[in-house]
Amino acid sequence: MWARREKTYRDLLREDPRDCLGCRTTCRRCLRRVTSSVSTGFSLNYDNDSAVHRIDLGGDDQQIKMAEFVSRTIDNASHGILVRDAMKKLGLRNKEDVLPGLEVRLLNHQVIGVSWMLDQERGPHKGGILADDMGLGKTVQMIATMAMNLPRKEKHKTTLIVVPAALLLQWKEEIETKTNNMFEVHIHHSREKLKHLSQMQQKDVIITTYQTLVQESWTPKDLGSDEESEWLINNGGLLTHMKWYRVILDEAQFIRNRKTGASKAVALLRTKYRWCLTGTPVTNTLADIYGFLRFGRFRPWNDWNDFNEYIAKMQLEDAPLAGLRAQEVLKPLLLRRTKDSELEGEPLLKLPEKHIDLETIEFSEDERKLYDSFERRAQIQINRFIRDNTVLKNHSAVLVMILRLRQLCCHPKLILSQADGFEDPSMMLGSDADKEVARAKKQMGAAWVTEVKRRFMERAKATQLDFLDETDEPEASCPKCGDLFISNSGRILSCGHEVCADCLDDIRNAPADHDNNFGNEDEQTNMRVEKEYETAYAKGFRPCPTCKKMLDLRPASIFLSSAFEPSRDDVRDANRRVRDRRIAEREARRRPAPEPVRAAAMDHDIIDLSDSSDEDLPDVSQLLSEAGTSKGKGKEVKRPQLASREGSSESEIRQPNKDLVDMWRRGDDNLEPSAKMLALIGLLQEWEITGDKIIVFSQWTSMLDLIETLFLRYGIRNLRYDGSMDRGTREAVLSQFRKIGGPKVILISTKCGGVGLNLVSANRVVNMDLAWNWASESQAYDRVHRLGQDKEVFVKRLVVSNTIEERMLKLQETKVGLAEAALGEGSGVKLHKLSVKELKDLFGMNRNNQSNPGSQSPT
């Protein structure tokens, strides 16, 4: 099949040179496949390993559709819709007119947007991607499109809107207020979930979350990809039973990774129209757009094999060409305007100016000692990985070292503190692990501990054995959020199942998310099960995401995954025994034993730092004392001295003294403020005279905890908004912040408040820590710089000099170049691979070649 398809493309391009997607000439370079041996550097962060399912294939006539696409000219004109033409299409007589069913007047660019969206629904694509910059009114344009294209005689009349949990109520209020209750809207979430299909079919609009959709889209692991859709129709939740009139994904960047549960779940939904709303269509790599293409069934590029061959892989070989191809794929499907765009010679949007400044901060002497000690150990560990050609194998260890250095820039307590009554797992040494295992043995029994250790050993072996089949690898992802399971974030519940720390906090603090289905037995049995559930719930128990058993989730009943991880020596010995046994079996059958697998060549040691989650990272117990200890039994492990180019070994690095460490461990009234925290206090005092409202962003809720402690000392009133709050509490906090006379400062978790929220009541922002990519930061800043803002906006990005933070700025510039390449907003020349040298730059190992970034933001 593939051979025939490949021949078709080559023949077509050979016959008509104009149709080459790159340079419109007969270009062999544009047809080259990228081999697995790429040059030394960082890999692209996209999933090319998951199995190809039916939802990843375009159809039986895929090669024909692809040929049609290639044969079309790529010089499609831009949408080029004039305001007067759009008004005529929509039946508006003048700019003061309001669309039928709407309570608000649309701005000029929104009139064009609605006109384009209606054309998309009436055309062959049946939807598209509205990628307007944050703050340009994507929501109101979508609502207007819903009002202008109502279901007529269709049997299926309901629109489904999938959003992050924080936006549930906001979408409901927007629809009801902007259409004067034209639609009957229901939020399908938590205890408000509907129980019957007939109830759902009676609603005009259903709003739900990505997480709820994933839960209702569960399928058995042994189910074939061809059977998933039919199985969900018959056995899935109500959302998968329904056939929808329209499905809308808000903050659609949530589906960019094709292997995540959310991305798969939305692709399996049945609907007439499909829409993606996102202000950041490309976050990390051009592969991000495939999730949109698959969900929208935008042919021919919803076929993964073709998309991967002609766009995703091409980034490694010819980034500008890959960007050009992505533009051509997106052109008929996507409408994007930025705040800097012009419309018929006039600025698209006249917003107050936004000032983004980089505030460079100097560590105190004590902080510098701590940071330098940690960074030096990290440098030596990186040198070891490079020397042994094991950078890729130690991908997770590199990520956690980066995370710890970043947290040190905010406050040392973030990595020195106690969490849930025990040491932070990344700082655990062998003796601490022994204590945790002993605690588990006392509380749960020796058999429980033995089984957990066995499971962890199997998982560790599977990641290191070269000849294990992929199907032999144990499940290694959080059952609730689907993120990769790594020991630093892992928590073991009393039932033996694992969940990540973030999800554990969510389960603890949120109402239990139950579908009110208590079994399929007789009524008496079901009532008994329901009563048991209610009794456990009243005691504060919550269900395990895997087995649904109601559990005590207090710290005393939760155990650190990292304590049960086998040591490197244990894994190596176990693998050696497996290898020896298999070799012996082969020899017994008189078959030659395979050659030992050699260490990967240096040019394969590529590590991806493009989109690592800061809170889902593995354990690196060696960060403080790699040279002398090994986790497990706490015994001393002698390691060879490094032939480091930097000229020193770990033994020569001076450890921070105990008094210094203890000082930075202190909390509450004895909290030692960090340089960044003092800089924040200085900014708040400086801005107090303005009366402006201020948002303080941090990626780590533990940092927000420390800031609140310091605010009490200085008498600063503040509000807080983070993921541990239920929806009602979040809305109450935002309502209080918007009120005149309320607290002027709000602390917001970047993960929770960086998307979708409208916070124009504030016009000053302090970002305590950089994100990996500029798109994430920009999205957070645009919560205040959007329609409705009538003041100048001031953003302060706090960065500590001569640390990993300064070096991260260069990575942000790389990603901006990538997004511009796909969207036609730049040349794409900044997109490049990051080499081992650049990895060393990130850790400050090439200090002679470094220069301080001069840009305020990567724009």
RAHUHU-V8739 format. One record per backbone hydrogen bond with DSSP energy under -0.5 kcal/mol. NH is the residue of the N-H (numbers start at 1). CO is the residue of the C=O. If there is no record, write none. Layout:
nh=[NH NH]
co=[CO CO]
This chain:
nh=[5 6 7 8 9 10 11 12 13 14 15 16 19 20 24 27 28 30 31 32 32 35 38 46 48 53 56 57 62 65 66 67 68 69 70 71 72 72 86 87 88 89 90 91 91 92 97 102 103 104 111 112 113 114 115 116 117 118 119 120 121 122 123 126 126 127 128 129 130 131 131 133 136 141 142 143 144 145 146 147 148 149 157 159 160 161 162 163 163 167 168 171 172 173 174 175 176 177 178 179 181 185 186 188 188 189 192 193 200 201 202 203 203 204 205 206 207 208 210 213 214 215 216 217 217 218 223 227 228 228 231 232 233 234 235 236 237 240 241 242 244 244 245 246 247 248 249 250 250 251 252 252 254 255 256 258 260 264 265 266 267 268 268 269 270 271 272 273 274 275 276 277 278 278 283 288 289 290 291 291 293 294 295 296 297 298 299 301 303 304 304 307 308 309 310 311 312 313 315 315 316 317 317 318 322 323 324 325 326 327 328 329 330 331 332 333 334 335 341 343 346 348 349 351 352 355 356 357 357 359 359 360 361 368 369 370 371 372 373 374 375 376 377 378 379 380 381 382 383 384 385 386 387 388 389 390 394 395 398 399 400 401 402 403 404 405 406 407 408 409 410 410 411 414 415 416 417 419 422 424 427 428 432 433 434 435 436 437 438 439 440 441 442 443 444 445 445 449 450 451 452 453 454 455 456 457 458 459 460 461 462 463 464 464 465 472 473 478 479 482 485 486 489 490 491 492 493 493 496 499 501 504 505 506 507 508 509 510 514 518 526 527 528 529 530 531 532 533 534 535 536 537 538 539 540 541 542 544 548 551 553 557 558 559 561 562 563 564 565 571 572 573 574 575 576 577 578 579 580 581 582 583 584 585 586 587 588 589 590 591 604 605 605 606 607 609 616 623 624 625 626 628 629 630 634 637 638 644 647 652 653 654 661 662 663 664 665 666 666 670 671 672 673 678 679 680 681 682 683 684 685 686 687 688 690 691 691 692 694 695 696 697 697 698 701 703 704 705 706 707 708 709 710 711 712 713 714 715 715 716 717 719 721 725 730 731 732 733 734 735 736 737 738 739 742 745 746 747 748 748 749 750 753 754 757 759 759 762 763 764 765 766 767 768 768 776 777 778 779 780 781 782 783 784 785 786 787 789 793 794 795 796 797 797 798 798 799 799 801 803 806 806 807 808 809 809 810 811 811 812 813 814 815 816 817 818 819 820 821 822 823 824 825 826 831 835 839 840 841 842 843 844 845 849 850 859]
co=[1 2 3 4 5 6 7 8 9 10 11 12 16 17 20 25 26 27 28 28 29 33 36 44 46 51 53 54 59 61 62 63 64 65 66 67 68 69 82 83 84 85 86 87 88 87 94 99 178 178 107 108 109 110 111 112 113 114 115 116 117 118 119 120 123 120 274 333 276 129 335 337 133 137 138 139 140 141 142 143 144 145 155 204 246 206 248 161 208 164 165 167 168 169 170 171 172 173 174 175 176 183 205 186 207 187 189 190 196 197 198 199 200 184 184 159 186 161 163 209 210 211 212 213 214 215 220 224 224 225 227 228 229 230 231 232 216 237 237 238 242 270 158 158 273 160 275 162 248 277 249 277 251 252 253 256 257 260 261 262 263 264 265 266 242 269 244 245 126 247 128 249 130 276 281 285 286 287 256 288 289 290 291 292 293 293 297 298 300 56 302 303 304 305 306 307 307 308 311 312 313 313 314 314 318 319 320 321 322 323 324 325 326 327 328 330 330 129 338 346 343 341 339 349 789 793 354 355 795 357 797 358 799 364 365 366 367 368 369 370 371 372 373 374 375 376 377 378 379 380 381 382 383 384 386 385 390 392 394 395 396 397 398 399 400 401 402 403 404 405 406 407 407 411 412 412 413 422 419 417 424 425 429 429 430 431 432 433 434 435 436 437 438 439 440 440 441 445 446 447 448 449 450 451 452 453 454 455 456 457 458 459 460 461 461 469 470 483 498 478 476 484 486 486 499 559 491 497 493 491 489 500 501 502 503 504 505 506 512 516 522 523 524 525 526 527 528 529 530 531 532 533 534 535 537 536 551 549 544 542 551 554 555 492 490 487 560 561 562 567 568 569 570 571 572 573 574 575 576 577 578 579 580 581 582 583 584 585 587 586 601 601 602 604 41 607 613 620 621 621 622 625 625 635 630 628 636 642 644 649 650 652 657 658 659 660 661 662 663 667 668 666 671 674 675 676 677 678 679 680 681 682 683 684 687 687 688 687 744 764 746 695 766 748 699 700 700 701 702 703 704 705 706 707 708 709 710 711 712 711 715 745 747 722 726 727 728 729 730 731 732 733 734 735 739 717 694 719 696 746 721 698 749 750 755 757 783 759 693 693 794 695 796 697 766 773 773 774 775 776 777 778 780 781 781 784 135 786 353 763 355 765 357 795 767 796 359 797 361 800 800 803 803 804 805 806 807 807 808 808 809 810 811 812 813 814 815 816 817 818 819 820 820 820 828 833 835 836 837 838 839 841 840 846 847 857]
